[in-house]
Each structure stands twice: as structure tokens, then as C-alpha cells.
């Protein structure tokens, strides 16, 4: 038989898990694990001495990395231009976060929100 404290803790945990999937205004099923994550979806073009080519920043991240915010994107761009892979990188995309969707641009290898 469970004690009153164990029942209370169990019910509290069940309520906490259920409320993690309650809808926010204008949203369906949220999960608190992703509420603070920031995702960048962007299309980039790098300029080399031979012309231009598409750049996939995920090729330069550690395996399994998929959450890429603007600061991490800027660090990756700095590495790619600093190491001589590209003279400059440009592109457009969007940032998805708890604050919603926001446009992002990369101009002359600088992230601009």
C-alpha cells in the first residue's frame, strides 16, 4: 500500500508530465525539452577562389549535433572563413525558438538577425 506522500508525489509528477504537452496559445502539443532550444534553418553559399558553392554547416559540427543557434552559426562561419575554406559566406534562413520564428541573414560571413 502506498503512503499518502508517495501518492501525492506520484500525482504531482503525472500532472507535471501532462501539462508539458498542453497547448500554448496558437500552438499544439509543446514539449518543455524543446521550449528553450534554438534551431537555425538556413541556406548558405560560400565564395571560393574558383567560384561559389553551397555550404552545409552541419558537415563541420560534431556528429549528432542538430541544435544550431546564431552564436554557434557565427562560430562555425568564423572557422570556415578563418581556415581559408571560403573567402566569404552569404545566405538567408530563419531561426526557430521559444520566441517564435525570426528571419536571419548571413552577409559577408556575419550573422544578422
N, CA, C and O atoms as a GROMACS GRO file, in nm:
protein
  452
    1UNK      N    1   0.083  -0.117   0.000
    1UNK     CA    2   0.000   0.000   0.000
    1UNK      C    3   0.089   0.125   0.000
    1UNK      O    4   0.186   0.133   0.076
    2UNK      N    5   0.056   0.220  -0.084
    2UNK     CA    6   0.133   0.343  -0.094
    2UNK      C    7   0.092   0.440   0.017
    2UNK      O    8  -0.024   0.447   0.057
    3UNK      N    9   0.193   0.514   0.066
    3UNK     CA   10   0.163   0.615   0.168
    3UNK      C   11   0.103   0.739   0.100
    3UNK      O   12   0.107   0.752  -0.022
    4UNK      N   13   0.048   0.826   0.180
    4UNK     CA   14  -0.012   0.949   0.128
    4UNK      C   15   0.093   1.035   0.058
    4UNK      O   16   0.063   1.099  -0.042
    5UNK      N   17   0.214   1.037   0.110
    5UNK     CA   18   0.322   1.117   0.049
    5UNK      C   19   0.359   1.060  -0.087
    5UNK      O   20   0.381   1.137  -0.181
    6UNK      N   21   0.368   0.929  -0.100
    6UNK     CA   22   0.402   0.866  -0.228
    6UNK      C   23   0.292   0.892  -0.331
    6UNK      O   24   0.322   0.918  -0.448
    7UNK      N   25   0.168   0.886  -0.289
    7UNK     CA   26   0.056   0.914  -0.380
    7UNK      C   27   0.061   1.059  -0.426
    7UNK      O   28   0.040   1.088  -0.544
    8UNK      N   29   0.087   1.152  -0.333
    8UNK     CA   30   0.094   1.294  -0.366
    8UNK      C   31   0.208   1.321  -0.465
    8UNK      O   32   0.190   1.395  -0.562
    9UNK      N   33   0.324   1.262  -0.441
    9UNK     CA   34   0.438   1.281  -0.530
    9UNK      C   35   0.407   1.222  -0.667
    9UNK      O   36   0.439   1.283  -0.769
   10UNK      N   37   0.347   1.106  -0.672
   10UNK     CA   38   0.312   1.041  -0.799
   10UNK      C   39   0.213   1.126  -0.877
   10UNK      O   40   0.231   1.146  -0.997
   11UNK      N   41   0.110   1.175  -0.811
   11UNK     CA   42   0.011   1.260  -0.879
   11UNK      C   43   0.072   1.390  -0.927
   11UNK      O   44   0.037   1.441  -1.034
   12UNK      N   45   0.164   1.445  -0.849
   12UNK     CA   46   0.232   1.568  -0.890
   12UNK      C   47   0.315   1.544  -1.015
   12UNK      O   48   0.312   1.625  -1.108
   13UNK      N   49   0.389   1.436  -1.019
   13UNK     CA   50   0.470   1.403  -1.136
   13UNK      C   51   0.384   1.376  -1.260
   13UNK      O   52   0.418   1.420  -1.370
   14UNK      N   53   0.274   1.306  -1.241
   14UNK     CA   54   0.184   1.279  -1.353
   14UNK      C   55   0.126   1.410  -1.405
   14UNK      O   56   0.118   1.429  -1.527
   15UNK      N   57   0.085   1.499  -1.319
   15UNK     CA   58   0.030   1.629  -1.361
   15UNK      C   59   0.136   1.711  -1.434
   15UNK      O   60   0.107   1.778  -1.533
   16UNK      N   61   0.260   1.707  -1.384
   16UNK     CA   62   0.369   1.782  -1.446
   16UNK      C   63   0.397   1.731  -1.588
   16UNK      O   64   0.418   1.811  -1.679
   17UNK      N   65   0.397   1.600  -1.607
   17UNK     CA   66   0.419   1.541  -1.740
   17UNK      C   67   0.304   1.577  -1.833
   17UNK      O   68   0.328   1.612  -1.949
   18UNK      N   69   0.181   1.569  -1.785
   18UNK     CA   70   0.065   1.601  -1.869
   18UNK      C   71   0.066   1.748  -1.909
   18UNK      O   72   0.038   1.779  -2.025
   19UNK      N   73   0.097   1.839  -1.817
   19UNK     CA   74   0.098   1.982  -1.851
   19UNK      C   75   0.211   2.017  -1.946
   19UNK      O   76   0.206   2.121  -2.012
   20UNK      N   77   0.313   1.932  -1.955
   20UNK     CA   78   0.420   1.955  -2.052
   20UNK      C   79   0.371   1.944  -2.196
   20UNK      O   80   0.438   1.994  -2.286
   21UNK      N   81   0.258   1.881  -2.218
   21UNK     CA   82   0.202   1.865  -2.350
   21UNK      C   83   0.074   1.947  -2.371
   21UNK      O   84  -0.002   1.921  -2.464
   22UNK      N   85   0.052   2.044  -2.284
   22UNK     CA   86  -0.066   2.129  -2.302
   22UNK      C   87  -0.036   2.235  -2.406
   22UNK      O   88   0.079   2.278  -2.421
   23UNK      N   89  -0.137   2.278  -2.478
   23UNK     CA   90  -0.112   2.375  -2.584
   23UNK      C   91  -0.088   2.516  -2.531
   23UNK      O   92  -0.154   2.560  -2.437
   24UNK      N   93   0.006   2.585  -2.593
   24UNK     CA   94   0.025   2.728  -2.570
   24UNK      C   95  -0.074   2.800  -2.662
   24UNK      O   96  -0.128   2.738  -2.754
   25UNK      N   97  -0.098   2.927  -2.640
   25UNK     CA   98  -0.188   2.999  -2.731
   25UNK      C   99  -0.138   2.991  -2.876
   25UNK      O  100  -0.026   3.033  -2.906
   26UNK      N  101  -0.219   2.938  -2.963
   26UNK     CA  102  -0.183   2.926  -3.103
   26UNK      C  103  -0.090   2.809  -3.134
   26UNK      O  104  -0.041   2.798  -3.247
   27UNK      N  105  -0.066   2.725  -3.039
   27UNK     CA  106   0.026   2.612  -3.059
   27UNK      C  107  -0.043   2.482  -3.023
   27UNK      O  108  -0.143   2.482  -2.950
   28UNK      N  109   0.009   2.373  -3.073
   28UNK     CA  110  -0.040   2.240  -3.039
   28UNK      C  111   0.073   2.163  -2.975
   28UNK      O  112   0.188   2.174  -3.018
   29UNK      N  113   0.045   2.087  -2.877
   29UNK     CA  114   0.141   1.998  -2.810
   29UNK      C  115   0.283   2.053  -2.802
   29UNK      O  116   0.359   2.041  -2.898
   30UNK      N  117   0.319   2.111  -2.692
   30UNK     CA  118   0.456   2.159  -2.673
   30UNK      C  119   0.529   2.060  -2.584
   30UNK      O  120   0.466   1.985  -2.509
   31UNK      N  121   0.660   2.058  -2.591
   31UNK     CA  122   0.738   1.973  -2.504
   31UNK      C  123   0.846   2.060  -2.443
   31UNK      O  124   0.925   2.121  -2.514
   32UNK      N  125   0.849   2.065  -2.311
   32UNK     CA  126   0.937   2.158  -2.242
   32UNK      C  127   1.084   2.140  -2.277
   32UNK      O  128   1.161   2.235  -2.269
   33UNK      N  129   1.123   2.021  -2.317
   33UNK     CA  130   1.262   1.999  -2.353
   33UNK      C  131   1.303   2.089  -2.470
   33UNK      O  132   1.417   2.134  -2.476
   34UNK      N  133   1.212   2.115  -2.563
   34UNK     CA  134   1.244   2.195  -2.680
   34UNK      C  135   1.201   2.341  -2.667
   34UNK      O  136   1.226   2.419  -2.758
   35UNK      N  137   1.138   2.379  -2.558
   35UNK     CA  138   1.092   2.516  -2.544
   35UNK      C  139   1.206   2.616  -2.540
   35UNK      O  140   1.189   2.731  -2.581
   36UNK      N  141   1.321   2.575  -2.491
   36UNK     CA  142   1.434   2.666  -2.481
   36UNK      C  143   1.539   2.642  -2.590
   36UNK      O  144   1.640   2.712  -2.594
   37UNK      N  145   1.516   2.548  -2.676
   37UNK     CA  146   1.611   2.519  -2.783
   37UNK      C  147   1.594   2.620  -2.896
   37UNK      O  148   1.486   2.673  -2.919
   38UNK      N  149   1.703   2.645  -2.966
   38UNK     CA  150   1.701   2.736  -3.080
   38UNK      C  151   1.754   2.662  -3.201
   38UNK      O  152   1.865   2.608  -3.198
   39UNK      N  153   1.676   2.658  -3.307
   39UNK     CA  154   1.713   2.589  -3.429
   39UNK      C  155   1.730   2.691  -3.540
   39UNK      O  156   1.651   2.784  -3.553
   40UNK      N  157   1.833   2.674  -3.621
   40UNK     CA  158   1.856   2.762  -3.735
   40UNK      C  159   1.841   2.679  -3.862
   40UNK      O  160   1.908   2.577  -3.879
   41UNK      N  161   1.754   2.724  -3.950
   41UNK     CA  162   1.736   2.662  -4.081
   41UNK      C  163   1.781   2.765  -4.182
   41UNK      O  164   1.718   2.869  -4.198
   42UNK      N  165   1.890   2.736  -4.251
   42UNK     CA  166   1.949   2.838  -4.336
   42UNK      C  167   2.012   2.776  -4.460
   42UNK      O  168   2.062   2.664  -4.457
   43UNK      N  169   2.009   2.851  -4.568
   43UNK     CA  170   2.072   2.811  -4.694
   43UNK      C  171   2.190   2.904  -4.716
   43UNK      O  172   2.173   3.026  -4.725
   44UNK      N  173   2.310   2.847  -4.725
   44UNK     CA  174   2.432   2.928  -4.735
   44UNK      C  175   2.506   2.902  -4.865
   44UNK      O  176   2.503   2.790  -4.918
   45UNK      N  177   2.572   3.005  -4.915
   45UNK     CA  178   2.656   2.995  -5.034
   45UNK      C  179   2.794   3.051  -4.998
   45UNK      O  180   2.805   3.164  -4.952
   46UNK      N  181   2.896   2.971  -5.021
   46UNK     CA  182   3.033   3.015  -4.992
   46UNK      C  183   3.105   3.055  -5.117
   46UNK      O  184   3.091   2.991  -5.222
   47UNK      N  185   3.184   3.161  -5.107
   47UNK     CA  186   3.263   3.209  -5.219
   47UNK      C  187   3.406   3.159  -5.203
   47UNK      O  188   3.470   3.184  -5.102
   48UNK      N  189   3.454   3.089  -5.304
   48UNK     CA  190   3.592   3.040  -5.306
   48UNK      C  191   3.665   3.108  -5.422
   48UNK      O  192   3.605   3.185  -5.496
   49UNK      N  193   3.793   3.079  -5.435
   49UNK     CA  194   3.868   3.138  -5.548
   49UNK      C  195   3.821   3.082  -5.682
   49UNK      O  196   3.847   3.142  -5.786
   50UNK      N  197   3.751   2.966  -5.679
   50UNK     CA  198   3.701   2.904  -5.802
   50UNK      C  199   3.556   2.938  -5.833
   50UNK      O  200   3.504   2.895  -5.936
   51UNK      N  201   3.491   3.013  -5.749
   51UNK     CA  202   3.350   3.048  -5.770
   51UNK      C  203   3.271   3.035  -5.642
   51UNK      O  204   3.321   3.064  -5.533
   52UNK      N  205   3.145   2.993  -5.655
   52UNK     CA  206   3.060   2.977  -5.537
   52UNK      C  207   3.012   2.832  -5.528
   52UNK      O  208   3.005   2.760  -5.627
   53UNK      N  209   2.978   2.793  -5.405
   53UNK     CA  210   2.925   2.658  -5.383
   53UNK      C  211   2.838   2.661  -5.257
   53UNK      O  212   2.857   2.744  -5.169
   54UNK      N  213   2.741   2.569  -5.250
   54UNK     CA  214   2.658   2.561  -5.130
   54UNK      C  215   2.740   2.517  -5.009
   54UNK      O  216   2.834   2.437  -5.022
   55UNK      N  217   2.704   2.570  -4.892
   55UNK     CA  218   2.774   2.536  -4.768
   55UNK      C  219   2.674   2.468  -4.674
   55UNK      O  220   2.566   2.521  -4.648
   56UNK      N  221   2.712   2.351  -4.623
   56UNK     CA  222   2.633   2.281  -4.523
   56UNK      C  223   2.709   2.288  -4.392
   56UNK      O  224   2.806   2.216  -4.373
   57UNK      N  225   2.666   2.376  -4.301
   57UNK     CA  226   2.738   2.396  -4.175
   57UNK      C  227   2.737   2.271  -4.089
   57UNK      O  228   2.826   2.252  -4.005
   58UNK      N  229   2.637   2.184  -4.107
   58UNK     CA  230   2.629   2.063  -4.026
   58UNK      C  231   2.742   1.966  -4.059
   58UNK      O  232   2.773   1.878  -3.978
   59UNK      N  233   2.805   1.980  -4.175
   59UNK     CA  234   2.921   1.898  -4.207
   59UNK      C  235   3.040   1.930  -4.116
   59UNK      O  236   3.130   1.847  -4.101
   60UNK      N  237   3.040   2.048  -4.056
   60UNK     CA  238   3.152   2.092  -3.974
   60UNK      C  239   3.123   2.085  -3.824
   60UNK      O  240   3.207   2.124  -3.742
   61UNK      N  241   3.005   2.035  -3.787
   61UNK     CA  242   2.971   2.019  -3.645
   61UNK      C  243   3.002   1.877  -3.601
   61UNK      O  244   3.024   1.788  -3.683
   62UNK      N  245   3.005   1.857  -3.471
   62UNK     CA  246   3.030   1.722  -3.419
   62UNK      C  247   2.913   1.631  -3.455
   62UNK      O  248   2.800   1.679  -3.465
   63UNK      N  249   2.937   1.502  -3.472
   63UNK     CA  250   2.830   1.409  -3.509
   63UNK      C  251   2.716   1.412  -3.406
   63UNK      O  252   2.740   1.413  -3.285
   64UNK      N  253   2.595   1.414  -3.455
   64UNK     CA  254   2.477   1.415  -3.369
   64UNK      C  255   2.429   1.554  -3.332
   64UNK      O  256   2.324   1.567  -3.271
   65UNK      N  257   2.504   1.658  -3.368
   65UNK     CA  258   2.462   1.794  -3.337
   65UNK      C  259   2.353   1.837  -3.434
   65UNK      O  260   2.367   1.821  -3.555
   66UNK      N  261   2.246   1.892  -3.381
   66UNK     CA  262   2.140   1.941  -3.468
   66UNK      C  263   2.082   2.073  -3.420
   66UNK      O  264   2.009   2.139  -3.494
   67UNK      N  265   2.113   2.113  -3.299
   67UNK     CA  266   2.064   2.241  -3.249
   67UNK      C  267   2.172   2.345  -3.274
   67UNK      O  268   2.281   2.339  -3.217
   68UNK      N  269   2.141   2.438  -3.360
   68UNK     CA  270   2.239   2.539  -3.401
   68UNK      C  271   2.175   2.676  -3.388
   68UNK      O  272   2.089   2.713  -3.468
   69UNK      N  273   2.218   2.752  -3.289
   69UNK     CA  274   2.170   2.888  -3.270
   69UNK      C  275   2.260   2.986  -3.342
   69UNK      O  276   2.366   2.947  -3.392
   70UNK      N  277   2.221   3.113  -3.348
   70UNK     CA  278   2.304   3.214  -3.415
   70UNK      C  279   2.447   3.224  -3.362
   70UNK      O  280   2.538   3.239  -3.444
   71UNK      N  281   2.474   3.216  -3.230
   71UNK     CA  282   2.614   3.222  -3.186
   71UNK      C  283   2.698   3.104  -3.237
   71UNK      O  284   2.813   3.122  -3.276
   72UNK      N  285   2.640   2.984  -3.237
   72UNK     CA  286   2.712   2.867  -3.288
   72UNK      C  287   2.732   2.877  -3.439
   72UNK      O  288   2.836   2.836  -3.491
   73UNK      N  289   2.633   2.931  -3.508
   73UNK     CA  290   2.647   2.952  -3.652
   73UNK      C  291   2.760   3.049  -3.681
   73UNK      O  292   2.840   3.026  -3.771
   74UNK      N  293   2.767   3.158  -3.605
   74UNK     CA  294   2.873   3.256  -3.625
   74UNK      C  295   3.010   3.195  -3.599
   74UNK      O  296   3.105   3.223  -3.673
   75UNK      N  297   3.023   3.114  -3.495
   75UNK     CA  298   3.149   3.047  -3.465
   75UNK      C  299   3.192   2.956  -3.580
   75UNK      O  300   3.309   2.953  -3.618
   76UNK      N  301   3.096   2.882  -3.636
   76UNK     CA  302   3.126   2.794  -3.749
   76UNK      C  303   3.167   2.875  -3.871
   76UNK      O  304   3.262   2.838  -3.941
   77UNK      N  305   3.098   2.985  -3.898
   77UNK     CA  306   3.133   3.071  -4.011
   77UNK      C  307   3.273   3.130  -3.993
   77UNK      O  308   3.351   3.137  -4.088
   78UNK      N  309   3.305   3.172  -3.870
   78UNK     CA  310   3.439   3.225  -3.842
   78UNK      C  311   3.546   3.119  -3.870
   78UNK      O  312   3.652   3.150  -3.925
   79UNK      N  313   3.518   2.996  -3.832
   79UNK     CA  314   3.613   2.886  -3.858
   79UNK      C  315   3.631   2.864  -4.008
   79UNK      O  316   3.744   2.849  -4.056
   80UNK      N  317   3.520   2.862  -4.082
   80UNK     CA  318   3.528   2.834  -4.225
   80UNK      C  319   3.600   2.944  -4.302
   80UNK      O  320   3.676   2.916  -4.395
   81UNK      N  321   3.577   3.068  -4.264
   81UNK     CA  322   3.646   3.178  -4.333
   81UNK      C  323   3.788   3.195  -4.281
   81UNK      O  324   3.879   3.227  -4.358
   82UNK      N  325   3.809   3.174  -4.152
   82UNK     CA  326   3.943   3.188  -4.095
   82UNK      C  327   4.039   3.080  -4.141
   82UNK      O  328   4.159   3.104  -4.152
   83UNK      N  329   3.987   2.961  -4.166
   83UNK     CA  330   4.073   2.850  -4.210
   83UNK      C  331   4.100   2.854  -4.360
   83UNK      O  332   4.179   2.774  -4.410
   84UNK      N  333   4.035   2.944  -4.431
   84UNK     CA  334   4.060   2.957  -4.574
   84UNK      C  335   3.970   2.872  -4.662
   84UNK      O  336   3.988   2.871  -4.784
   85UNK      N  337   3.873   2.801  -4.603
   85UNK     CA  338   3.779   2.724  -4.686
   85UNK      C  339   3.702   2.817  -4.780
   85UNK      O  340   3.684   2.786  -4.898
   86UNK      N  341   3.659   2.931  -4.728
   86UNK     CA  342   3.579   3.026  -4.805
   86UNK      C  343   3.629   3.168  -4.780
   86UNK      O  344   3.673   3.201  -4.670
   87UNK      N  345   3.621   3.251  -4.883
   87UNK     CA  346   3.655   3.392  -4.868
   87UNK      C  347   3.542   3.466  -4.795
   87UNK      O  348   3.567   3.554  -4.713
   88UNK      N  349   3.419   3.428  -4.827
   88UNK     CA  350   3.302   3.483  -4.759
   88UNK      C  351   3.186   3.388  -4.775
   88UNK      O  352   3.184   3.303  -4.865
   89UNK      N  353   3.088   3.402  -4.687
   89UNK     CA  354   2.969   3.317  -4.689
   89UNK      C  355   2.846   3.408  -4.676
   89UNK      O  356   2.844   3.499  -4.593
   90UNK      N  357   2.745   3.382  -4.758
   90UNK     CA  358   2.620   3.458  -4.754
   90UNK      C  359   2.503   3.361  -4.754
   90UNK      O  360   2.516   3.247  -4.797
   91UNK      N  361   2.389   3.408  -4.704
   91UNK     CA  362   2.270   3.323  -4.706
   91UNK      C  363   2.153   3.382  -4.632
   91UNK      O  364   2.163   3.488  -4.569
   92UNK      N  365   2.041   3.311  -4.640
   92UNK     CA  366   1.916   3.352  -4.574
   92UNK      C  367   1.851   3.230  -4.512
   92UNK      O  368   1.870   3.117  -4.557
   93UNK      N  369   1.775   3.256  -4.407
   93UNK     CA  370   1.703   3.148  -4.342
   93UNK      C  371   1.616   3.200  -4.230
   93UNK      O  372   1.571   3.314  -4.230
   94UNK      N  373   1.591   3.112  -4.132
   94UNK     CA  374   1.508   3.152  -4.018
   94UNK      C  375   1.556   3.081  -3.893
   94UNK      O  376   1.618   2.975  -3.897
   95UNK      N  377   1.527   3.144  -3.781
   95UNK     CA  378   1.561   3.091  -3.650
   95UNK      C  379   1.431   3.057  -3.580
   95UNK      O  380   1.340   3.141  -3.573
   96UNK      N  381   1.420   2.936  -3.529
   96UNK     CA  382   1.302   2.892  -3.456
   96UNK      C  383   1.340   2.878  -3.309
   96UNK      O  384   1.436   2.808  -3.275
   97UNK      N  385   1.265   2.945  -3.222
   97UNK     CA  386   1.294   2.940  -3.079
   97UNK      C  387   1.164   2.956  -3.002
   97UNK      O  388   1.056   2.958  -3.060
   98UNK      N  389   1.175   2.966  -2.871
   98UNK     CA  390   1.057   2.984  -2.787
   98UNK      C  391   0.988   3.116  -2.818
   98UNK      O  392   0.869   3.131  -2.791
   99UNK      N  393   1.061   3.211  -2.873
   99UNK     CA  394   1.002   3.341  -2.910
   99UNK      C  395   0.933   3.338  -3.046
   99UNK      O  396   0.877   3.438  -3.090
  100UNK      N  397   0.937   3.224  -3.113
  100UNK     CA  398   0.871   3.211  -3.242
  100UNK      C  399   0.972   3.204  -3.356
  100UNK      O  400   1.088   3.167  -3.336
  101UNK      N  401   0.926   3.240  -3.475
  101UNK     CA  402   1.009   3.235  -3.595
  101UNK      C  403   1.064   3.373  -3.624
  101UNK      O  404   0.993   3.473  -3.612
  102UNK      N  405   1.191   3.378  -3.661
  102UNK     CA  406   1.257   3.505  -3.688
  102UNK      C  407   1.347   3.488  -3.810
  102UNK      O  408   1.413   3.385  -3.825
  103UNK      N  409   1.351   3.588  -3.896
  103UNK     CA  410   1.439   3.582  -4.014
  103UNK      C  411   1.584   3.602  -3.972
  103UNK      O  412   1.613   3.674  -3.876
  104UNK      N  413   1.674   3.538  -4.046
  104UNK     CA  414   1.817   3.554  -4.022
  104UNK      C  415   1.886   3.562  -4.158
  104UNK      O  416   1.847   3.494  -4.253
  105UNK      N  417   1.989   3.644  -4.165
  105UNK     CA  418   2.069   3.655  -4.286
  105UNK      C  419   2.214   3.641  -4.249
  105UNK      O  420   2.256   3.674  -4.138
  106UNK      N  421   2.292   3.592  -4.343
  106UNK     CA  422   2.437   3.592  -4.330
  106UNK      C  423   2.487   3.680  -4.444
  106UNK      O  424   2.469   3.649  -4.561
  107UNK      N  425   2.552   3.791  -4.406
  107UNK     CA  426   2.607   3.884  -4.503
  107UNK      C  427   2.756   3.899  -4.476
  107UNK      O  428   2.797   3.937  -4.366
  108UNK      N  429   2.836   3.870  -4.577
  108UNK     CA  430   2.982   3.879  -4.563
  108UNK      C  431   3.031   3.805  -4.440
  108UNK      O  432   3.113   3.856  -4.363
  109UNK      N  433   2.979   3.684  -4.421
  109UNK     CA  434   3.018   3.592  -4.314
  109UNK      C  435   2.980   3.641  -4.175
  109UNK      O  436   3.040   3.599  -4.076
  110UNK      N  437   2.881   3.728  -4.164
  110UNK     CA  438   2.832   3.777  -4.036
  110UNK      C  439   2.683   3.746  -4.023
  110UNK      O  440   2.605   3.771  -4.116
  111UNK      N  441   2.643   3.691  -3.910
  111UNK     CA  442   2.503   3.659  -3.884
  111UNK      C  443   2.430   3.786  -3.846
  111UNK      O  444   2.470   3.857  -3.754
  112UNK      N  445   2.320   3.815  -3.917
  112UNK     CA  446   2.238   3.934  -3.892
  112UNK      C  447   2.096   3.890  -3.866
  112UNK      O  448   2.032   3.828  -3.952
  113UNK      N  449   2.045   3.922  -3.746
  113UNK     CA  450   1.906   3.886  -3.712
  113UNK      C  451   1.813   4.000  -3.746
  113UNK      O  452   1.692   3.990  -3.724
   0.00000   0.00000   0.00000
